[in-house]
Amino acid sequence: MKKKLIYTAICVFICLIIGFLASTATQSSVNTWFPTLNKPSFNPPSWLFAPVWTVLYILMGISAGWVWGKGFHHKWVKTALYHFGFQLLLNALWSITFFGLRNPFLALLVIIALLVMLALTIRWFYVVSKGAALLLVPYFLWVCFATALNYKIWELN
């Protein structure tokens, strides 16, 4: 039990650090470039993004910790965590492409790849731990929403 808590804490920490590092790419554009873009009517207020992403990164970390706690020696656990790591990198890459490079079209391609990888991650997490897979569902739904938002921003601009 103690090992699982340590694995979970490590995973939450890693997810929050990745989220923080990715957010540094957004800082210069959030207050300058992003406000100048045409946005769809369903664009949420800017203040909502930080708390939502913080909760999602925590849920992601808990989920990965639960999977890791099943034993990294197991092939399915390794496969699930490799998928998780790759989707986490795509998650960070989206911030870099959308805000850092200011390229909504390239970001759209990245977020579509993220959605595919996230669906595969949920599938593999489900094999290892149903609870861990369920913790990723809010993240998946938010990324679906973010994909639609990214598409409309690209289309409108």
N, C-alpha and C positions, 0 to 999 in steps of 0.2 A: 504494500500500500504506500509506503514512504517513497519508494522508487517512482511509482506512478505520479505522485504529487510533484516530485522533482522534475520528471519529464514534462509534466504539464506546465510547471512554472517556466522551464527553459523554453518551451514552445511558445508560450504567451509572450515572453520577453523577446524572442526572435521576431515574432509577428509584429509586435509593437515597434521594434527597432526598424524593421523593413518599412512599416507604415510611416514612421517618422522620417526616415531617409528619403522615401518617395515624396513625402510632403515638402521637402526642401526644394524639389524641382518645381513645385507649384507656387511657392511664395512670390517669386518675381512676377508671375503672370496673373495671379488671383486678383490683385488690386490694380493692374494696369491693362493687360490685354483682354482678360476674360470679361470684364464689364462692358467692353466695346462690342462684344459679339451679340448677334441676334439669337435669342433663345426661345424655345417653345413655351407655351403657356403652362406646361407641367413642370417647368424648371423649379426645383425647390429653392428656398432661401439659402444663401451662402452659409449662414450660421449652422445649418443642419448637418453639413457634411462631416465636420470634425467629430461630433459626438457619435454619429452613426458609424463612421469608420472605426472609431475607437472600440465600440461595442463589437463590431464585426471582427476586428483583429483579435480581440480577447476570445470570442467564440471560436475563431479559427485555431488559436493556440491551444485552447482546451481540447478541441477536437483532435488536433494532431498529437497532443500529449496522451490522450486516451488510446490512440492507435499505437503510438510508440510503446506505451505501457504493456501492450500485448506481446512484446518481444521482438526486437529488431532482427533477431536471428531467423524469423519466419519469413518466407518468400513473399507472402501476401502483404505483410506489414511493410517490408522494404518497398514493394511495388507501390503501395498506397502512399507512402511517405515521399517517394521519388516524384510521383504525380503531384503531391501537395507542394513540394519544393518548386517544381516547375511552374505551377499556377501562381505561386507566390512571387516568383520572378516576373511573370507576365503582368501581375498586378502592379508591381513597381514600374515596369516598363511602360504601362499605360500612362501613368502620371508624367513620366519623362517625355513620352511622345506627344501627349495632349498639351500639357502646360509648358514643359521645358522646351520642346521643339515647336510648340504652337502649331501642331499639325493634326487637326481633327480627323482627317481621312486616314492617316497612318495609325492614329489612336483607335479608330474604328476597327481596323484590321487586327490590331493587338487585342482589343477587348473581345472580338469574336473568337480569336484563338484562346483567350482566357476563359470564355464561356465553355468552349469545348473541353479544355483541360480541366476546368472545375467540375463539369459533369462526369468526366472520367474519374476524377478524384473522389467525388461522392460515391460513385459506383464501387471503387476499390475500398473506400472507408466502410461502406455498407457490408462488404464481405468480412471485414475485420471486426467492426463494431457498429451496430445499427445506431446507437446513441451518438457516436461521433459523426456519422453521416448526417443525422438529423440536425446536428448543430451547424452544419454547413448550409442548410436550406435557406436561412435568412440572407446569407452572403450571396448565394446563387440568385435569389430573387432580386436583391439590390443590384447585382451585376446585370441582370436582365433589364432592369429599369435604367441603369447607367448606359447600357448599350443603346436603348431607344433614345435616350437623351443625347448621347454622343452622335447618333445618326442624324437626329433633327438639327443639332447645332451645325454639323457638317453641311447638311442640306440647306439650311437657312443662310449660311455664310459662304 
